[in-house]
């Protein structure tokens, strides 16, 4: 039980830079023994990840990352150990991906109004078969020479409140938690240190979330200690991972560094009975 688990990884099925096989292979080289692919609104990587994991000796937990909203605030809910073939879950994810596509079209229209002639087909090329997101638009802007850098694209155009920003079509946290539970899974509040204050955190706990992502690259030691205390106080489960997307230097450094123990993963399994 001395292994390391990273339960927050992304592939090209959402806004990750690497294929499913590449992510699993890199996870193995980073010394990880259990992983979860948590693509945004997509479960397409799970079956292949499990197959590759068997070949390499890496355990794979089904995972997904859903977007929810409270009073206009963006909140991410991670789901684990659900049935990836659950019909209701797949229907909802298909709807969310269709809404992401419509949102991307609206963003590109706003960019055109800002005299940035981004080709929408270049955004689709970046997304491939994955769920379309702002990172794909930022990379397309960079490739066409319409921005100086990926970060500038968000700072000037795509970030919250910026001229080309468009809100996502989102569900409430309660709906996201219920959707994961109905598929037999566990729900966790993703990287709460990024945008969730104590009042909202307690509201989410009261909504029935199963746990908190305690370990995350954006969490300081103090925050990790704080969330660990909340997990103990409210009898919740603790998760964690690198939020690996690939393609950036800090991503490579995070893989294998930000993780939880196999004991934590086993606690999740026991919680499900």
C-alpha positions as a Python dict, from the first residue, in 0.01 Angstrom:
ca = {
    (1, 'X'): (0, 0, 0),
    (2, 'X'): (298, 230, -33),
    (3, 'X'): (219, 349, -383),
    (4, 'X'): (133, 695, -515),
    (5, 'X'): (-197, 795, -677),
    (6, 'X'): (-270, 1097, -899),
    (7, 'X'): (-644, 1139, -945),
    (8, 'X'): (-643, 1451, -1160),
    (9, 'X'): (-508, 1409, -1514),
    (10, 'X'): (-623, 1535, -1855),
    (11, 'X'): (-584, 1404, -2210),
    (12, 'X'): (-670, 1520, -2559),
    (13, 'X'): (-1029, 1417, -2488),
    (14, 'X'): (-1055, 1759, -2320),
    (15, 'X'): (-785, 2025, -2287),
    (16, 'X'): (-483, 1802, -2232),
    (17, 'X'): (-191, 1801, -2476),
    (18, 'X'): (-118, 1427, -2472),
    (19, 'X'): (-302, 1114, -2583),
    (20, 'X'): (-440, 868, -2331),
    (21, 'X'): (-152, 623, -2383),
    (22, 'X'): (108, 899, -2346),
    (23, 'X'): (-45, 1017, -2018),
    (24, 'X'): (-51, 665, -1870),
    (25, 'X'): (306, 600, -1986),
    (26, 'X'): (431, 925, -1834),
    (27, 'X'): (242, 852, -1513),
    (28, 'X'): (418, 516, -1491),
    (29, 'X'): (758, 678, -1546),
    (30, 'X'): (674, 931, -1273),
    (31, 'X'): (634, 643, -1028),
    (32, 'X'): (255, 652, -1000),
    (33, 'X'): (72, 330, -918),
    (34, 'X'): (-289, 451, -955),
    (35, 'X'): (-430, 730, -1172),
    (36, 'X'): (-760, 880, -1280),
    (37, 'X'): (-817, 1053, -1613),
    (38, 'X'): (-1053, 1341, -1528),
    (39, 'X'): (-1125, 1504, -1862),
    (40, 'X'): (-1376, 1787, -1873),
    (41, 'X'): (-1722, 1653, -1961),
    (42, 'X'): (-1571, 1346, -2128),
    (43, 'X'): (-1510, 983, -2032),
    (44, 'X'): (-1364, 870, -2366),
    (45, 'X'): (-1017, 803, -2223),
    (46, 'X'): (-1121, 566, -1945),
    (47, 'X'): (-1137, 235, -2134),
    (48, 'X'): (-807, 286, -2317),
    (49, 'X'): (-639, 410, -1998),
    (50, 'X'): (-749, 94, -1819),
    (51, 'X'): (-612, -124, -2100),
    (52, 'X'): (-277, 56, -2109),
    (53, 'X'): (-267, 58, -1730),
    (54, 'X'): (-299, -321, -1721),
    (55, 'X'): (-3, -349, -1958),
    (56, 'X'): (212, -117, -1749),
    (57, 'X'): (99, -209, -1400),
    (58, 'X'): (-87, 117, -1332),
    (59, 'X'): (-431, 104, -1171),
    (60, 'X'): (-696, 326, -1333),
    (61, 'X'): (-998, 475, -1154),
    (62, 'X'): (-1285, 607, -1367),
    (63, 'X'): (-1291, 986, -1352),
    (64, 'X'): (-1445, 1304, -1492),
    (65, 'X'): (-1441, 1678, -1415),
    (66, 'X'): (-1774, 1861, -1432),
    (67, 'X'): (-1835, 2236, -1431),
    (68, 'X'): (-2097, 2370, -1193),
    (69, 'X'): (-2202, 2720, -1097),
    (70, 'X'): (-2317, 2901, -782),
    (71, 'X'): (-2418, 3267, -818),
    (72, 'X'): (-2207, 3298, -1131),
    (73, 'X'): (-1902, 3144, -965),
    (74, 'X'): (-1738, 2859, -1155),
    (75, 'X'): (-1691, 2543, -948),
    (76, 'X'): (-1544, 2212, -1063),
    (77, 'X'): (-1665, 1878, -931),
    (78, 'X'): (-1451, 1568, -977),
    (79, 'X'): (-1624, 1231, -1006),
    (80, 'X'): (-1457, 895, -934),
    (81, 'X'): (-1541, 523, -934),
    (82, 'X'): (-1862, 568, -1136),
    (83, 'X'): (-1985, 333, -1406),
    (84, 'X'): (-1844, 489, -1728),
    (85, 'X'): (-2119, 325, -1936),
    (86, 'X'): (-2405, 472, -1729),
    (87, 'X'): (-2663, 591, -1981),
    (88, 'X'): (-2781, 900, -1791),
    (89, 'X'): (-2426, 1016, -1728),
    (90, 'X'): (-2326, 973, -2093),
    (91, 'X'): (-2636, 1163, -2208),
    (92, 'X'): (-2555, 1455, -1980),
    (93, 'X'): (-2190, 1461, -2088),
    (94, 'X'): (-2294, 1464, -2454),
    (95, 'X'): (-2519, 1762, -2384),
    (96, 'X'): (-2242, 1945, -2198),
    (97, 'X'): (-2001, 1893, -2489),
    (98, 'X'): (-2259, 2027, -2736),
    (99, 'X'): (-2299, 2336, -2517),
    (100, 'X'): (-1919, 2378, -2508),
    (101, 'X'): (-1918, 2386, -2889),
    (102, 'X'): (-2186, 2656, -2897),
    (103, 'X'): (-1992, 2855, -2640),
    (104, 'X'): (-1674, 2833, -2849),
    (105, 'X'): (-1866, 2966, -3150),
    (106, 'X'): (-1986, 3264, -2947),
    (107, 'X'): (-1632, 3335, -2825),
    (108, 'X'): (-1495, 3329, -3179),
    (109, 'X'): (-1771, 3569, -3287),
    (110, 'X'): (-1666, 3808, -3009),
    (111, 'X'): (-1303, 3778, -3120),
    (112, 'X'): (-1406, 3870, -3474),
    (113, 'X'): (-1579, 4179, -3334),
    (114, 'X'): (-1242, 4266, -3173),
    (115, 'X'): (-1077, 4244, -3518),
    (116, 'X'): (-915, 3910, -3441),
    (117, 'X'): (-999, 3694, -3748),
    (118, 'X'): (-963, 3357, -3581),
    (119, 'X'): (-1074, 3066, -3798),
    (120, 'X'): (-1321, 2845, -3616),
    (121, 'X'): (-1196, 2537, -3798),
    (122, 'X'): (-854, 2594, -3641),
    (123, 'X'): (-1018, 2574, -3297),
    (124, 'X'): (-1185, 2247, -3394),
    (125, 'X'): (-851, 2116, -3519),
    (126, 'X'): (-698, 2189, -3178),
    (127, 'X'): (-983, 2015, -2997),
    (128, 'X'): (-984, 1708, -3221),
    (129, 'X'): (-1240, 1463, -3082),
    (130, 'X'): (-1224, 1619, -2737),
    (131, 'X'): (-1453, 1861, -2555),
    (132, 'X'): (-1385, 2213, -2684),
    (133, 'X'): (-1253, 2461, -2428),
    (134, 'X'): (-1087, 2801, -2400),
    (135, 'X'): (-736, 2647, -2405),
    (136, 'X'): (-802, 2529, -2761),
    (137, 'X'): (-905, 2881, -2861),
    (138, 'X'): (-597, 3030, -2692),
    (139, 'X'): (-367, 2789, -2875),
    (140, 'X'): (-540, 2861, -3207),
    (141, 'X'): (-493, 3235, -3150),
    (142, 'X'): (-126, 3177, -3079),
    (143, 'X'): (-79, 2957, -3384),
    (144, 'X'): (-235, 3219, -3613),
    (145, 'X'): (-16, 3493, -3464),
    (146, 'X'): (-313, 3677, -3315),
    (147, 'X'): (-164, 3683, -2965),
    (148, 'X'): (188, 3688, -2826),
    (149, 'X'): (138, 3398, -2587),
    (150, 'X'): (-113, 3150, -2448),
    (151, 'X'): (-131, 3347, -2122),
    (152, 'X'): (-186, 3676, -2306),
    (153, 'X'): (-486, 3523, -2482),
    (154, 'X'): (-652, 3471, -2144),
    (155, 'X'): (-534, 3799, -1992),
    (156, 'X'): (-656, 4011, -2284),
    (157, 'X'): (-948, 3821, -2434),
    (158, 'X'): (-1062, 3489, -2289),
    (159, 'X'): (-1036, 3516, -1910),
    (160, 'X'): (-1335, 3577, -1684),
    (161, 'X'): (-1472, 3925, -1748),
    (162, 'X'): (-1251, 3984, -2054),
    (163, 'X'): (-1398, 4110, -2388),
    (164, 'X'): (-1441, 3766, -2549),
    (165, 'X'): (-1546, 3577, -2235),
    (166, 'X'): (-1860, 3366, -2256),
    (167, 'X'): (-2006, 3180, -1957),
    (168, 'X'): (-2052, 2804, -1978),
    (169, 'X'): (-2389, 2635, -1970),
    (170, 'X'): (-2359, 2484, -1625),
    (171, 'X'): (-2546, 2278, -1372),
    (172, 'X'): (-2570, 2338, -1000),
    (173, 'X'): (-2329, 2155, -769),
    (174, 'X'): (-2624, 1955, -634),
    (175, 'X'): (-2709, 1836, -987),
    (176, 'X'): (-2345, 1746, -1060),
    (177, 'X'): (-2315, 1554, -731),
    (178, 'X'): (-2643, 1372, -798),
    (179, 'X'): (-2537, 1283, -1153),
    (180, 'X'): (-2214, 1125, -1029),
    (181, 'X'): (-2393, 945, -745),
    (182, 'X'): (-2659, 804, -979),
    (183, 'X'): (-2376, 646, -1181),
    (184, 'X'): (-2241, 484, -865),
    (185, 'X'): (-1955, 727, -807),
    (186, 'X'): (-1805, 965, -553),
    (187, 'X'): (-1792, 1345, -590),
    (188, 'X'): (-1512, 1577, -480),
    (189, 'X'): (-1469, 1955, -478),
    (190, 'X'): (-1181, 2028, -715),
    (191, 'X'): (-898, 2267, -612),
    (192, 'X'): (-1110, 2466, -362),
    (193, 'X'): (-818, 2698, -288),
    (194, 'X'): (-855, 2856, -632),
    (195, 'X'): (-1190, 3025, -587),
    (196, 'X'): (-1402, 2883, -305),
    (197, 'X'): (-1442, 3068, 23),
    (198, 'X'): (-1530, 2901, 353),
    (199, 'X'): (-1901, 2983, 331),
    (200, 'X'): (-1935, 2827, -13),
    (201, 'X'): (-1722, 2530, 89),
    (202, 'X'): (-1960, 2452, 374),
    (203, 'X'): (-2258, 2489, 140),
    (204, 'X'): (-2105, 2233, -94),
    (205, 'X'): (-2040, 1996, 195),
    (206, 'X'): (-2405, 2031, 294),
    (207, 'X'): (-2507, 1950, -65),
    (208, 'X'): (-2367, 1603, -8),
    (209, 'X'): (-2024, 1606, -171),
    (210, 'X'): (-1815, 1304, -68),
    (211, 'X'): (-1479, 1473, -38),
    (212, 'X'): (-1232, 1751, -114),
    (213, 'X'): (-931, 1763, -343),
    (214, 'X'): (-678, 1843, -72),
    (215, 'X'): (-357, 1800, -274),
    (216, 'X'): (-325, 2028, -578),
    (217, 'X'): (-39, 2236, -727),
    (218, 'X'): (-225, 2558, -639),
    (219, 'X'): (-253, 2466, -270),
    (220, 'X'): (13, 2586, -29),
    (221, 'X'): (118, 2372, 267),
    (222, 'X'): (-107, 2584, 485),
    (223, 'X'): (-405, 2521, 257),
    (224, 'X'): (-333, 2149, 247),
    (225, 'X'): (-332, 2143, 627),
    (226, 'X'): (-651, 2351, 638),
    (227, 'X'): (-844, 2126, 399),
    (228, 'X'): (-711, 1815, 570),
    (229, 'X'): (-861, 1951, 890),
    (230, 'X'): (-1197, 2009, 723),
    (231, 'X'): (-1192, 1655, 581),
    (232, 'X'): (-1141, 1517, 932),
    (233, 'X'): (-1398, 1747, 1094),
    (234, 'X'): (-1677, 1661, 849),
    (235, 'X'): (-1585, 1293, 795),
    (236, 'X'): (-1509, 1347, 428),
    (237, 'X'): (-1271, 1175, 188),
    (238, 'X'): (-949, 1337, 65),
    (239, 'X'): (-833, 1331, -295),
    (240, 'X'): (-549, 1494, -483),
    (241, 'X'): (-340, 1512, -795),
    (242, 'X'): (-132, 1718, -1032),
    (243, 'X'): (-410, 1853, -1259),
    (244, 'X'): (-174, 1747, -1538),
    (245, 'X'): (-248, 1882, -1886),
    (246, 'X'): (91, 1846, -2054),
    (247, 'X'): (264, 2094, -2280),
    (248, 'X'): (385, 2324, -2001),
    (249, 'X'): (702, 2304, -1792),
    (250, 'X'): (525, 2325, -1457),
    (251, 'X'): (302, 2034, -1564),
    (252, 'X'): (598, 1803, -1612),
    (253, 'X'): (731, 1901, -1271),
    (254, 'X'): (393, 1841, -1105),
    (255, 'X'): (347, 1488, -1242),
    (256, 'X'): (453, 1247, -968),
    (257, 'X'): (502, 1529, -717),
    (258, 'X'): (139, 1605, -629),
    (259, 'X'): (-30, 1283, -524),
    (260, 'X'): (-214, 1098, -251),
    (261, 'X'): (-138, 758, -101),
    (262, 'X'): (-290, 429, -209),
    (263, 'X'): (-444, 416, 138),
    (264, 'X'): (-656, 718, 46),
    (265, 'X'): (-776, 542, -269),
    (266, 'X'): (-864, 233, -67),
    (267, 'X'): (-1066, 451, 172),
    (268, 'X'): (-1273, 566, -125),
    (269, 'X'): (-1336, 207, -231),
    (270, 'X'): (-1443, 114, 122),
    (271, 'X'): (-1675, 415, 133),
    (272, 'X'): (-1858, 276, -170),
    (273, 'X'): (-1894, -56, 8),
}
